[in-house]
Amino acid sequence: MGKFTGILLVSDFDGTFYNGINDGYKKNLAEIERFKSCGGLFAFATGRDYYSLLRLEPNAGNIANAPIILANGSRLYDARTKEYILNYTINIKLFSEFLEIIYNKYPDIGIRFSCKNGIVVNVLNDILKTGPRRNSFPGYIFARNAVSGTRFFKRRRL
């Protein structure tokens, strides 16, 4: 048994574990490997989906030796088995009603939602077209009345 056996360490990815500064990122990687070599379990927790996480860190599934928390807590992914362990989705009827209320009150709003294959956006507005995170997620545009067959994820409350 190692010094960290039975201890789970979870880190946010964007701006915490991965901050765009190469030296800090390399230090984080080295410390996590040391932690794991002493028996510790490590996982990421992120608002991203798994494939979006892989675009920034292709080795994320090997860095984490515990299930990765995705889509703001609505999905758990085991990179070792390449399977989703948990998925929490929102009721599509309630979701559609919610969208109508939001769009009626704020017609120019840009909204993004997590779904099985990435991020779905209602309108590719200027922020989504040119924003700093534009290339970090796949944007699938949907019509307001075309969401009936899609399963969207919701944040799980503990």
C-alpha positions as CSV (number, residue, x, y, z in Angstrom):
1,M,0.0,0.0,0.0
2,G,1.3,3.4,-1.0
3,K,1.3,6.6,0.9
4,F,-1.8,7.8,-1.1
5,T,-3.7,4.5,-1.4
6,G,-7.4,5.2,-0.9
7,I,-7.2,8.9,-1.7
8,L,-9.0,10.4,-4.7
9,L,-7.8,13.7,-6.0
10,V,-10.1,15.5,-8.5
11,S,-9.0,18.6,-10.5
12,D,-10.8,21.0,-12.8
13,F,-9.1,21.0,-16.2
14,D,-9.5,24.5,-17.7
15,G,-7.5,27.2,-15.9
16,T,-6.6,24.8,-13.0
17,F,-4.8,21.7,-14.2
18,Y,-4.3,23.1,-17.7
19,N,-3.6,26.8,-17.7
20,G,-1.8,27.3,-21.0
21,I,1.5,27.9,-19.2
22,N,3.8,25.0,-20.2
23,D,6.0,25.0,-17.1
24,G,3.0,24.9,-14.7
25,Y,1.3,22.2,-16.8
26,K,4.4,20.0,-16.9
27,K,4.7,20.4,-13.1
28,N,1.1,19.4,-12.6
29,L,1.7,16.3,-14.8
30,A,4.8,15.3,-12.9
31,E,3.1,15.7,-9.5
32,I,0.0,13.7,-10.6
33,E,2.3,10.9,-11.8
34,R,4.1,10.9,-8.4
35,F,0.8,10.9,-6.6
36,K,-0.5,7.9,-8.7
37,S,2.8,6.0,-8.2
38,C,2.1,6.2,-4.5
39,G,-1.3,4.6,-4.9
40,G,-3.4,7.7,-5.4
41,L,-6.4,8.0,-7.7
42,F,-6.8,11.0,-10.0
43,A,-9.7,12.3,-12.1
44,F,-10.5,15.4,-14.0
45,A,-13.8,17.2,-13.5
46,T,-14.8,19.5,-16.4
47,G,-17.6,21.1,-18.2
48,R,-16.3,19.6,-21.4
49,D,-17.3,16.4,-23.1
50,Y,-14.6,13.7,-23.3
51,Y,-13.6,14.4,-27.0
52,S,-13.3,18.1,-26.3
53,L,-11.0,17.3,-23.4
54,L,-8.9,15.1,-25.7
55,R,-8.4,18.0,-28.1
56,L,-6.5,19.9,-25.4
57,E,-5.0,16.8,-23.7
58,P,-4.8,13.8,-25.9
59,N,-3.4,11.7,-23.0
60,A,-6.3,12.6,-20.6
61,G,-7.5,9.1,-20.4
62,N,-4.1,7.9,-19.3
63,I,-3.5,10.7,-16.9
64,A,-6.7,10.0,-15.0
65,N,-6.8,6.6,-13.3
66,A,-10.3,7.1,-12.0
67,P,-13.5,7.9,-13.9
68,I,-13.5,11.4,-15.5
69,I,-16.4,13.8,-14.5
70,L,-17.7,15.5,-17.6
71,A,-20.4,17.9,-18.8
72,N,-20.5,19.7,-15.4
73,G,-21.2,16.5,-13.5
74,S,-23.8,15.0,-15.8
75,R,-21.5,12.2,-17.1
76,L,-18.9,9.8,-15.8
77,Y,-16.5,8.3,-18.2
78,D,-14.1,5.4,-17.6
79,A,-11.2,5.9,-20.0
80,R,-9.8,2.4,-19.2
81,T,-12.9,0.6,-20.4
82,K,-13.9,3.4,-22.9
83,E,-17.4,3.4,-21.5
84,Y,-19.7,6.0,-19.9
85,I,-20.6,4.8,-16.4
86,L,-23.4,7.4,-15.7
87,N,-25.4,9.8,-17.8
88,Y,-28.0,12.2,-16.4
89,T,-30.2,13.7,-19.1
90,I,-32.9,16.3,-19.0
91,N,-36.6,15.5,-19.9
92,I,-36.8,16.7,-23.5
93,K,-40.4,18.0,-23.1
94,L,-39.4,20.2,-20.2
95,F,-36.2,21.2,-22.0
96,S,-38.2,22.3,-25.1
97,E,-40.6,24.3,-22.9
98,F,-37.6,25.9,-21.1
99,L,-36.0,26.9,-24.4
100,E,-39.2,28.6,-25.6
101,I,-39.4,30.6,-22.3
102,I,-35.8,31.7,-22.6
103,Y,-36.0,32.5,-26.4
104,N,-39.2,34.5,-25.9
105,K,-37.6,36.6,-23.1
106,Y,-34.1,36.9,-24.7
107,P,-34.4,36.4,-28.4
108,D,-30.8,37.2,-29.2
109,I,-29.3,34.9,-26.5
110,G,-26.7,32.4,-27.4
111,I,-27.0,29.1,-25.5
112,R,-25.0,25.9,-25.6
113,F,-25.9,22.5,-24.3
114,S,-24.0,19.3,-23.9
115,C,-25.3,16.2,-25.7
116,K,-23.9,12.8,-26.6
117,N,-21.7,13.9,-29.4
118,G,-20.5,17.3,-28.2
119,I,-21.9,20.7,-27.7
120,V,-25.1,22.0,-29.4
121,V,-25.7,25.7,-30.0
122,N,-28.9,27.3,-31.1
123,V,-27.3,30.2,-33.0
124,L,-23.7,30.6,-33.9
125,N,-23.5,34.1,-32.6
126,D,-20.4,36.4,-32.7
127,I,-19.2,35.2,-29.3
128,L,-19.3,31.5,-30.3
129,K,-17.8,32.3,-33.8
130,T,-14.8,34.2,-32.5
131,G,-14.6,33.6,-28.8
132,P,-11.5,32.2,-27.2
133,R,-13.0,28.7,-26.8
134,R,-14.5,28.5,-30.3
135,N,-12.0,25.8,-31.4
136,S,-12.2,23.8,-28.2
137,F,-15.6,22.3,-28.8
138,P,-17.5,21.0,-31.8
139,G,-20.5,23.2,-32.5
140,Y,-23.6,21.6,-33.9
141,I,-26.3,24.1,-34.8
142,F,-29.9,23.0,-34.2
143,A,-33.2,24.6,-35.1
144,R,-35.4,25.5,-32.1
145,N,-38.0,23.0,-33.1
146,A,-35.6,20.2,-33.9
147,V,-34.5,19.1,-30.4
148,S,-37.0,16.4,-29.9
149,G,-34.8,13.5,-30.6
150,T,-31.7,14.7,-28.8
151,R,-30.7,13.8,-25.2
152,F,-29.2,16.7,-23.4
153,F,-27.3,16.3,-20.2
154,K,-28.1,18.1,-17.0
155,R,-25.9,18.8,-14.0
156,R,-26.4,16.2,-11.3
157,R,-27.1,17.7,-7.8
158,L,-25.6,15.8,-5.0
